[in-house]
């Protein structure tokens, strides 16, 4: 198989990953350009390293340096990190082997399958983390859990008290919980179609 054929397979794979799996499930179009750029960029760098006289050790060292760079714009969910890693792995598989075989294509398919299955299985069990500033200083854990349950109207999985201010009577807490389904009134206010409301 020609390396160029594997490059084309990579472009198809990243399109499936981003446009077929990530975007319909997570609805975050701002990350699409990041995934595509990471994939194509890594593939290009890996291909350049594979055809140059630079040693593989130096190439891996460069990727190691890149891996410790932390994007500080916002926190990413674990599922989004998985998509980033998948985009990186697909690019590496396509770029680093200059004598590709069907094994490389099979590995790409395995990565896509792992992401698709894992994201589908966890889709109904997703939780979200939210930071709340309560207008009461609550030191009792059970009372705090009840207060969070009432405020959020959903199941609380875990919470962490970040600050309790007894002077100003406030509690800052980070909560992990199931996202609450919108009420019919909220759906109507958001203009949700009637067939969606009946589901």
C-alpha positions in Angstrom: 0.0 0.0 0.0 1.3 3.5 -0.9 1.8 6.0 2.0 -0.5 8.4 0.1 -3.3 5.8 0.2 -2.8 5.7 4.0 -2.9 9.4 4.2 -6.3 9.3 2.4 -7.5 6.6 4.8 -6.5 8.9 7.7 -8.5 11.8 6.3 -11.5 9.6 6.0 -11.0 8.3 9.5 -10.6 11.7 11.1 -13.8 12.9 9.2 -15.7 9.9 10.7 -14.3 10.6 14.1 -15.0 14.3 14.1 -18.1 14.8 11.9 -19.7 11.3 12.4 -19.0 10.7 16.1 -18.0 13.8 18.0 -20.1 16.6 16.6 -23.5 14.9 16.6 -23.0 13.6 20.2 -21.2 16.5 21.9 -22.4 19.6 19.9 -19.1 21.5 20.3 -18.2 22.8 16.8 -15.4 24.9 18.2 -13.4 21.8 18.9 -13.8 20.5 15.3 -11.0 22.6 14.0 -8.7 21.6 16.9 -9.2 17.9 16.2 -8.7 18.2 12.4 -5.6 20.4 12.9 -4.1 18.1 15.5 -4.6 15.1 13.3 -3.3 16.5 10.0 -0.5 18.3 11.8 0.7 15.2 13.6 0.5 13.2 10.4 2.6 15.7 8.5 5.2 15.9 11.2 5.3 12.1 11.6 5.7 11.7 7.8 8.5 14.3 7.7 10.3 12.6 10.6 9.9 9.1 9.0 11.5 10.3 5.7 14.3 12.4 7.2 17.6 11.5 8.8 16.4 12.6 12.2 16.4 9.6 14.6 13.1 8.2 15.9 14.2 9.0 19.4 14.4 12.7 18.7 11.0 12.5 17.0 9.4 10.8 20.0 11.1 13.3 22.3 9.4 16.1 20.3 6.0 14.5 20.7 6.8 14.1 24.4 7.4 17.8 24.7 4.2 18.5 22.8 2.3 16.2 25.2 3.2 18.2 28.3 1.8 21.5 26.8 -1.5 22.1 28.6 -4.3 24.0 26.9 -5.3 26.6 29.5 -8.2 28.1 27.7 -10.8 25.7 29.3 -11.1 22.4 31.0 -11.8 19.5 28.7 -14.0 16.5 29.7 -12.5 13.1 29.7 -14.4 12.1 26.6 -13.0 15.2 24.7 -9.5 14.2 25.8 -10.2 10.7 24.3 -11.1 12.3 21.0 -7.9 14.4 21.1 -5.9 11.2 21.7 -7.7 9.4 18.9 -6.9 12.2 16.5 -3.2 12.1 17.5 -3.0 8.3 17.2 -4.7 8.3 13.8 -2.2 11.0 12.6 0.8 9.0 13.9 -0.4 5.8 12.3 -0.8 7.5 9.0 2.4 9.4 9.0 5.1 7.3 10.7 4.9 4.1 8.6 6.4 4.6 5.1 5.6 1.0 4.1 2.0 0.8 5.3 0.0 -2.4 5.3 -3.6 -3.4 6.0 -2.6 -3.7 9.7 -2.3 0.1 9.8 -5.8 0.4 8.4 -7.1 -2.2 10.9 -5.5 -0.3 13.8 -7.2 2.9 12.6 -10.5 1.1 12.5 -9.9 -0.3 16.0 -9.4 3.3 17.3 -12.6 4.5 15.7 -14.5 1.5 17.1 -13.1 2.0 20.6 -14.2 5.6 20.6 -17.6 4.9 19.1 -18.3 2.0 21.5 -17.0 3.8 24.6 -18.8 7.0 23.9 -22.0 5.2 23.2 -21.8 3.1 26.4 -21.1 6.1 28.5 -23.5 8.4 26.7 -26.4 7.7 29.0 -24.2 7.9 32.1 -22.5 11.2 31.5 -22.2 13.6 34.4 -21.2 17.2 34.5 -19.2 19.2 37.0 -20.6 22.5 38.2 -19.2 25.0 40.8 -21.9 26.6 43.0 -21.7 29.5 45.4 -24.4 29.0 48.0 -25.8 31.9 50.1 -25.4 29.9 53.3 -22.3 28.6 55.2 -23.1 24.9 55.4 -20.6 22.7 57.4 -22.7 19.5 57.7 -22.1 17.2 54.7 -25.5 15.6 54.7 -27.3 18.9 54.9 -25.1 20.2 52.1 -25.9 17.2 49.9 -29.7 17.8 50.5 -29.3 21.5 49.6 -27.5 20.7 46.4 -30.1 18.1 45.4 -32.9 20.6 45.9 -31.0 23.4 44.1 -30.0 21.3 41.1 -33.0 19.0 41.0 -31.0 16.0 40.0 -28.9 13.1 41.4 -25.6 14.2 43.1 -22.8 11.9 42.5 -20.1 13.7 44.5 -19.2 17.1 45.7 -16.2 18.9 47.1 -16.3 22.0 49.4 -13.8 24.5 48.0 -14.5 27.2 50.6 -16.7 27.9 53.5 -16.9 31.5 54.5 -18.5 31.9 57.9 -18.1 35.7 57.9 -20.0 36.3 54.6 -22.2 33.2 55.1 -21.4 31.5 51.8 -20.2 28.0 50.7 -18.3 27.4 47.4 -18.7 23.8 46.3 -17.9 21.8 43.2 -20.6 19.3 42.3 -20.6 16.3 39.9 -24.2 15.4 38.9 -26.3 14.0 36.1 -27.5 16.8 33.8 -31.1 17.7 34.5 -33.6 17.1 31.7 -35.4 20.4 30.8 -39.0 20.8 31.9 -41.8 21.2 29.3 -41.9 25.0 30.2 -38.2 25.3 29.6 -38.5 23.4 26.3 -41.3 25.7 25.1 -39.3 28.7 26.1 -36.3 27.4 24.2 -38.5 26.8 21.1 -37.9 23.0 21.1 -40.1 21.2 18.5 -43.2 19.5 19.8 -41.9 16.0 18.7 -38.8 16.5 20.8 -40.9 17.4 23.8 -42.9 14.2 23.5 -39.8 12.0 23.7 
